[in-house]
Amino acid sequence: MIPSIALIGMPNVGKTALFNKMTGSFQRVANFPGVTVEKKTGWVSENGHKVLEVVDLPGIYSLDATTLDEKVTKDFLLRKEKEASADLFVLVLDATNLDKSLYLAFQLKRLGYPLIIALNLMDEAKKRNFSLDLKLLSEKLNAIIIPTSASTGEGTKELIATLKNELQKQEKPTLVVPENAQKVFRSPAYVNGIFKEIDQLLKEVTLTSLRPDTFSERIDRIVLHPVWGIVTLFVTLILIFQTLFTWASPIMDLIESMFGALGELASTWISNELLRSLVVDGIISGVGGVLVFLPQIVLLFFFIQFLEDLGYLGRAAFLMDSVMRKFGLPGKSVIPLLSSHACAIPGILSTRVIDNHRERLITMLVIPLTTCSARLPVYAILIGALIPNIAVAGMPWLKLPGLVLFGLYMLGFGSALIVSLIFKRTLPHSSPSMLLMELPPYRMPKLKNLLLVMKNKAMIFLRKAGGIILVVSVIIWALMTFPQQNGVSQIEQSYAADIGRVFEPIFRPLGFDWRITTALIPSIGAREVVVSALSMVLSMEGTEEEMSLALVQHFGLGTLVALLIWFVFAPQCISTFAVMKRETDSWKWPIIMVLYTLALAYFCAYIARLVFNLWF
């Protein structure tokens, strides 16, 4: 059996970076037993064999846990869960922030844990002229201390060797957990006692004091400024959405041409007409019509991870805290809302950092109004049909489609704030939470880590394309191909048309005919398939530009405006509904989420079409 190692520490101490450096690409993500908290597991491999299992536990400030993530780590440490155990624990400390990160070390020491400490970020500490008497610190804490730098890999091999050596001793610690532990951990005498010990220890072991981080302070004067900070945030977001269109275009064109060539090749090789239609129109066209947007989706994940590694996302939460509270949301909800622009599911899961139940519930309810990456294919097609690709104010780098995309994201985010204000006034009141968070110093993100994130997200999307999207595409093809009359398929007489016509009267005020309603149905499973569904309904293949032109010719601009607004507000995929149910342990809130977003989407799409037709 492979021995298990668990990494613990505060957020922003470089714990996950150290985990990545130790395990490389040998990783998988699951959930802890009985909860939706992610459990990231990796393996240290030597000569092709796994020698250590490494678990990256959620960040925890102290054993006085309040959020779900922290409670999972606390229960893991206190061995309250049978499946939650490790042979050894490695405490990762931030060498530039010892006065805070040592608190957890003293708590574990009092419990009786043998301390193995990875003193991380030593490279930054040296740059800021900070030095310690590591031998004395080791003696005082009765701990094994390994200086590390996760960004460079310094100390990683020494840490692994130390762990292997300690595992051979096979000594299991006897934990001394106080009665009424939570009450003890929160008592002023307990807390003040530990901080006094930390102050005394640092006086004894510090050789040269830590120089202030003037670089981060200078940047924060702008980034956290009440006016310039907001301007910086908006400019950053605009640049990201401009980049999604410009950088991704060449790769998207390449993918389009590859699937076009693949379709032509399949048409040449397959003689049976029905089988050829299934392969070319159902599989290649259906999956290829969605995969063409993979570059935009991966780029969006890249930028979100870049801003997080840079240290900017936490500052965005701090900056927006006062604004968000006016709408019934805490500053901590900024991060779930921002991460939901990649996918709503991790956004809902990340609300676990909000300890106030009412604020967490409101955040989950409004997350579907943020624009997830699955809507990008729909936005790209409809913006291409509605908006000319021209420069704004004579600036060639600022194109109108990118600006419109930014506006759609802001429309969703602004709507989330308004809806949260309504929930604030209707849901039962409770004491608001306080925003307590550590702002890390600015660090240049490592390209290897960003590429690893892009690879993982791309694989998740490809698995989705190979699963849900492929199945849905084949089902849509079958519904549109059958029944056949004299061996010929007529879409107007197909099963898909029959289904679409059932819902057409409901959506007729929005300008949606049976073709659009037919395409909307599979979006319940995955939003991305709307693009391939529309291409099948219109019986056309071609580039993104050709698809956009066909939509204008078939439906008109007013209907496409309504369809665009519909997708800003419409409920998320069925997976989001399932996660919402699991997180709230109730059917009530997911149903409320679906009903209010449906009503909002219908009303706003109707108004948008009405206003457009009146003005244009």
Secondary structure by P-SEA (a helix, b strand, c coil): cbbbbbbbbccccaaaaaaaaaccccbbbbbccccccbbbbbbbcccccccbbbbbcccccccccccaaaaaaaaaaacccccccccbbbbbbccccccccaaaaaaaaaacccccccccaaaaaaaaccccaaaaaaaaaccbbbbbbcccccaaaaaaaaaaaaaaaccccccccccaaaaaaacaaaaaaaaaaaaaaaaaccccccccaaaaaaaaaccccaaaaaaaaaaaaaaaaaaaaaaaaaaaaaaaaaaaaaaaaaaaacccaaaaaaaacccaaaaaaaacaaaaaaaaaaaaaaaaaaccaaaaaaaaaaaaaaacccccaaaaaaaaaacaaaaaaaccccccaaaaaaaaaaccccccccaaaaaaaaaaaccccccccccccccaaaaaaaaaaaaaaaaaaaaaaaaaacccccbbbbbbbbbcccccccaaaaaaaaaaaaaaaaaaaacaaaaaaaaaaaaaacccccccccccccaaaaaaaaaccccccccccaaaaaaaaaccccccaaaaaaaaaacccccaaaaaaaaaacccaaaaaaaaaaaacccccaaaaaaaaaaaccaaaaaaaaaaaaaaaaaaaaaaaaaaaaac
